């Protein structure tokens, strides 16, 4: 379903500045209609969920706690 960015943020609770930044940087697909940014809510939710899972990988070797060492290695 197509929403403007403000409505999408109101519906999902994501920060407006974060979603606008992700659109501008190309992380989220959007269309511009004049000054309004339009996003497909389903596509954005899928991308945001994927992004969250990538940023919150758990290392099962240490009791399910976040492994900062493993996270730093993924950044190299």
N, C-alpha and C positions, 0 to 999 in steps of 0.2 A: 504494500500500500504506500502511495506517495504522500509525504508530509513535507511541510516546510520545516526547517531546522528547529525553530522555536517550539513548534507543536511536538516534534519528535522528542525533544529534550523534556518537555513538560510531561509527556506520556511515559518516558522511560526513566527519568531522573538523572540522566547524564548531564554534566555541566555543558552549558551552551558554548562557552569559550573553547572547550576541548573538541567538541564536534565541529565547530567552525574551523578550528586549526587543522583538524584531520582532513576536512574537505579541501582546504587551501593547499595542503601539502600533498594531496593525492592519495592519502590513505583510505579515504571514503569516497565513493563515486557520488557525484551530485550534478544537478542541472541548475543553471541560473535563469530565473525569470525576472528580469529587471534587477531589483536589489534583493530579491528573495532567493535563498538557496533551497532547492528541493532535493529530498533524499528518498530512496526506497527504504522504508522502515525494516522490512524483512532482511534485505541485503546488509544494511548497517548493523542490525542486531547480530547477524551471523559473523560479520567481520570483527565486531567488538568482542564477541564471545571467544573467537579464535585468538584474538590479540591477548585477551585476558588469560587464556589457558597457556599461551606461550610465555607470558610473563610470570606465571605462577606455577612453574613446573616444580613438582615435589621430588625430592631424592628419597626413595624408599629405604635406602641403606642407613638412614639415621633416624628411624622412628617416624617418618612422615613429615619431618621438619624441613623447612626450606634450606637448601644447601647454597650458601653464598659463594663458595668456591666453585661449584658447578655453574652457577649463574655467571660468574666472572669469566669462566672459560668460554661460554657461549658468546660473549661479547667480543672475544679476540678474533 
